[in-house]
Each structure stands twice: as structure tokens, then as C-alpha cells.
């Protein structure tokens, strides 16, 4: 059983590294196999995430099938 200190450290790690949080706590279900898989962002999505963490408002001009919504 994790201690309160362990939980606080885990929360800090998740807050500091959103990639770690996604990989550890946000699995998605694969459409074909129906199995849980790690949530992986495409490069364009990572860029939007990076920029949105730097600015309060982010405007994205994008083609329809870029994979960002």
C-alpha cells in the first residue's frame, strides 16, 4: 500500500510530466483488438500540447485529418 508521501510524489511527477501521466493513467481501447493500449500522441498533437502549456490561448489552423481536435 503506497504511503501518503508516495502518492504526493506520484502526483508531483504527473503534474510535471504530462507524457508520464498519459502513459501511466490514460490507456485507450484499440478499435480493432479491443485491448487497452498506451495513449500515444502524434507529433502534431505533441506540438499543440507543448504550445498550449506555454500560452493561455492557442489558435490552431490545421487541415482536417491532422489528428488534432
C-alpha positions as CSV (number, residue, x, y, z in Angstrom):
1,X,0.0,0.0,0.0
2,X,1.5,3.4,-1.0
3,X,2.1,5.9,1.7
4,X,0.8,9.4,1.6
5,X,4.3,10.6,0.7
6,X,4.4,8.1,-2.2
7,X,1.1,9.5,-3.5
8,X,2.3,13.1,-3.2
9,X,5.4,12.2,-5.2
10,X,3.4,10.5,-7.9
11,X,1.1,13.5,-8.1
12,X,4.0,15.8,-8.5
13,X,5.6,13.6,-11.2
14,X,2.3,13.6,-13.1
15,X,1.9,17.3,-12.8
16,X,5.5,17.9,-14.0
17,X,5.4,15.4,-16.9
18,X,2.1,15.2,-18.8
19,X,3.6,12.5,-21.0
20,X,4.2,10.3,-18.0
21,X,0.6,10.9,-16.8
22,X,-0.8,9.9,-20.2
23,X,1.3,6.8,-20.4
24,X,0.6,5.7,-16.9
25,X,-3.1,6.7,-16.3
26,X,-4.8,7.2,-19.7
27,X,-4.9,4.0,-21.6
28,X,-7.2,3.8,-24.6
29,X,-9.0,0.9,-26.2
30,X,-7.7,-0.2,-29.6
31,X,-10.6,-0.2,-32.1
32,X,-9.6,-3.5,-33.7
33,X,-8.3,-5.7,-30.9
34,X,-10.5,-4.2,-28.1
35,X,-7.4,-4.2,-25.9
36,X,-6.1,-1.4,-23.7
37,X,-3.0,0.3,-25.2
38,X,-0.8,3.2,-24.2
39,X,-2.1,6.6,-25.2
40,X,0.4,8.0,-27.7
41,X,0.2,11.4,-29.3
42,X,1.2,12.1,-32.8
43,X,4.0,14.8,-33.4
44,X,1.5,17.5,-34.3
45,X,-0.6,16.7,-31.2
46,X,2.6,16.9,-29.0
47,X,3.4,20.3,-30.5
48,X,-0.1,21.6,-29.8
49,X,0.2,20.3,-26.2
50,X,3.6,21.9,-25.8
51,X,2.4,25.3,-27.1
52,X,-0.8,25.2,-25.0
53,X,1.2,24.7,-21.9
54,X,3.2,27.9,-22.7
55,X,0.3,30.2,-23.5
56,X,-3.2,30.8,-22.2
57,X,-4.8,30.9,-25.7
58,X,-3.7,28.8,-28.7
59,X,-5.2,29.2,-32.2
60,X,-4.6,26.2,-34.5
61,X,-5.1,26.4,-38.2
62,X,-5.0,22.8,-39.5
63,X,-6.1,20.5,-42.2
64,X,-9.0,18.2,-41.4
65,X,-7.1,14.9,-40.9
66,X,-4.1,16.1,-38.9
67,X,-5.2,14.2,-35.8
68,X,-5.7,17.2,-33.6
69,X,-9.2,18.1,-32.3
